Amino acid sequence: MIPVTLMDGASEFELLSRFKARSGEVDRAVTAVVNEVIDAVRLNGDKAVREYTEKFDGTAPLEVEISPEQTRAALANSDPVFVAALRRAADNIRGFHERQKQQSWFNTTANGSMLGQRVRPLNRVGVYVPGGTAAYPSSVLMNAIPAKIAGVKEIIMVTPPAKDGKANPDILAAAAIAGVDRIFLVGGAQAVAALAYGTESIPKVDKIVGPGNIYVATAKRLLFGTVDIDMIAGPSEILVIADETANPTFIAADLMSQAEHDTLASAVLITTSKRVAEETQAALSVQLAALSRKNIIEQSLDNYGAILLCDSIDEAIAFADELAPEHLELCIENPMAYIGAIDNAGSVFLGNYSPESLGDYYAGPNHVLPTGGTARFFSPLSVDSFIKKSSFIYYTERDLIIAGDDIMELAKAEGLTAHANSVKVRL
């Protein structure tokens, strides 16, 4: 399984370079295919969407849009235990994201000048939801609920049809709970292009969010600028920092919870305890035998798994900040002492009873997180992702007279005499 490696100032950074190379790879063949799809949808709308859906998915449904009645029926016919879990998760997600709402503000001076900022929601947002073997109702909640809280006027969901040409009922149930307005049974790069440009059937949106395969991710990357996107997501990743008090059985389970996503996913343990390292190795082998995605997990751990032995938790924290992982678990005696020391991580899980899966499904914080080291400058999806801001300036004549000389001096220094003149004519 995964070998135990001593952190020596070189081996861990070799690991970093491998991860960065993996995240930065662009498949030129995929890009060429996606560019062709984008151009066809832009020019031919629904006709191109249908042709590519038949080509890639094997079938194109006669009715592309799912009716509200179908969505409500999917919710009514779902397993009550599943629906109850979805509703509780949705309540937690709403509770967390409600606290992120921002207000417009205005500030006036004694002379009557006014500065301000107006905060308002995006008009229409598209949510992409995988719908084949990798169907994620939790993604519906995580993407649609913050948009709803932000006040987005219309949420459009796209999801690919199953082999029988129908929508995944669990996804429809989640959409009903999250408050999605319209649902279209289309996936792949053609769905992303349809949302970006609009077609006869599918409305044009201001922003596209949600996970997808390499074709979906490439389409989002290529269309950024025509439409806003949440982020360019790479393979999933987890870093666990553990001391002598950690439970190796828990750690092994959490490492594999990320490894099962993708053969490119990374799962890393850094520990100060040789015993914890070796027992985690053993627990990985024992637990792996019973898991349904065993082959994916094995490939992921072989290629991008690591167990590193370090001298101190401070050393591990420093490496974590360099790696900037999507998920960071602190399985240590006093995790609260290190909250302020972590600058670069998508989401931080504190203690032995806060597994990454808790964040993926239930606790409330968003599970759409920056990957590939981008937690150094990106944030998780939030209510902020679905708003835009405009600033306002109102100056009185007196205030402009006071500021005029400074403005003209700065404009002249930049060689922009027309800027200076627009103030001069008013003085």
C-alpha positions, 0 to 999 in steps of 0.5 A, a space after each residue: 500500500 502506501 510507504 512511510 516516508 520521512 520528511 527530510 526537506 526533499 521528499 515532501 517537496 517532490 510530492 508537492 511537485 507531482 501534485 502540481 504537475 497533475 493539477 496543471 495538465 491540460 488534455 489537448 484532445 479534450 480541448 479540441 472536442 470541447 471547442 467543437 461542441 461549444 462552436 456548434 451549440 453557439 451556432 445551432 442551439 438546440 439542434 446541436 445540443 440534441 445531436 451531441 447528447 445522442 452522440 455522447 449519452 446514447 439517447 436524447 429525451 423527447 422532452 428536454 425540460 423536466 416539468 415541476 410536476 415530475 420534480 414534485 413526484 420524484 420527491 413524493 416517491 423517494 425513500 422517506 428516510 433519504 428525504 428526511 436526511 436530505 431535508 436535515 442536511 438542507 437545513 444545516 446548509 441554509 443555516 450556515 450560508 444565511 450568516 454570509 449575507 451582505 447588505 448594501 451600505 451608504 456613508 455620508 460626510 458632513 459636507 453632504 458627499 456620499 459613498 456607497 456600495 450596492 449588493 444585489 444577486 445575479 439574475 440567473 445561475 446554471 447548476 450542473 449536476 452529474 447524473 450517470 453513475 456518479 449522481 450527487 444529490 448533495 451537490 444540488 443542495 450545496 450549489 443551489 441553496 447559497 444561490 437561493 439565499 443570495 436572492 438569485 431570481 432563477 436557478 436553472 439545473 442541467 443534468 444528463 439523462 440516464 441510459 433509459 433517457 430519464 432523470 435521476 430521481 434522487 437528483 430531482 428530489 434534491 432539486 425540489 428541496 433546494 428550490 431549483 426553478 427549472 431543470 433540463 435533461 442535458 449534460 456534458 460540454 453541450 449543456 455548459 455551452 447551452 447555459 453560456 450562450 442560451 438556446 431556443 429552449 435553455 436560457 442563458 445564465 450569468 454564472 455556471 456552478 457545479 462539478 463534472 467530468 473533464 469535458 464539463 470542466 474544460 467547457 467551463 474553463 473555455 467559456 469563462 469570460 462569456 459567463 462566470 464560473 465557480 472555479 476550475 476544479 481539479 482532482 479531489 484531495 485530503 491531507 490528514 495531520 495526526 499525532 499520537 492520540 489519533 485513531 489509525 482506523 479513522 484516518 485510513 477511512 478518511 484517506 480512502 473517502 477521497 481516494 474513491 473519487 478519482 484515480 487522480 485524487 490525492 490522500 496524504 497523512 502527515 504524523 509525528 507518530 511512527 505507530 500511527 503511520 504503521 497502523 494506518 497502513 495496516 488499516 488501509 489494507 483491511 478496510 479496502 477489501 470491503 469497499 465498492 470502489 476498491 480498484 479506483 482507491 488502489 490506483 489513487 493511493 498508489 499514484 498520489 497517496 503518501 504517509 509522511 513522518 515529521 518531527 512536530 505538528 508545527 512542521 506539519 502545519 507549515 507543509 499544509 500551508 504549502 500544499 493548500 489542500 482542499 480538505 485538511 483534517 487535524 486529528 490531534 490532541 488540541 486542534 483548536 490551538 491551530 485554527 489561527 495557524 492555518 492560512 491555506 485550506 479549503 475546509 478544515 476539520 477539527 478533531 477525531 470526530 469531524 470526518 471529511 464526509 461530514 462536510 461533504 454532506 451535512 454540517 453546513 459549510 459548502 463542499 465546493 472547495 478550491 483544489 490543486 493548491 488554489 486555496 492560497 487565493 480561492 475560497 469555498 463556494 458561498 453566498 458571495 459567489 452569487 452576488 455582484 457589487 456596484 459602488 456609488 459616488 456623490 460629491 458636492 461642489 465644495 468637496 470637489 473643489 477641495 479634492 480637485 488639485 490632488 486629482 489633477 496632479 495624479 492625472 497629469 502624472 499619468 499623462 491623462 490630461 483629459 482626466 484632469 480637464 474634466 475636473 478643471 472645467 468644474 472648478 
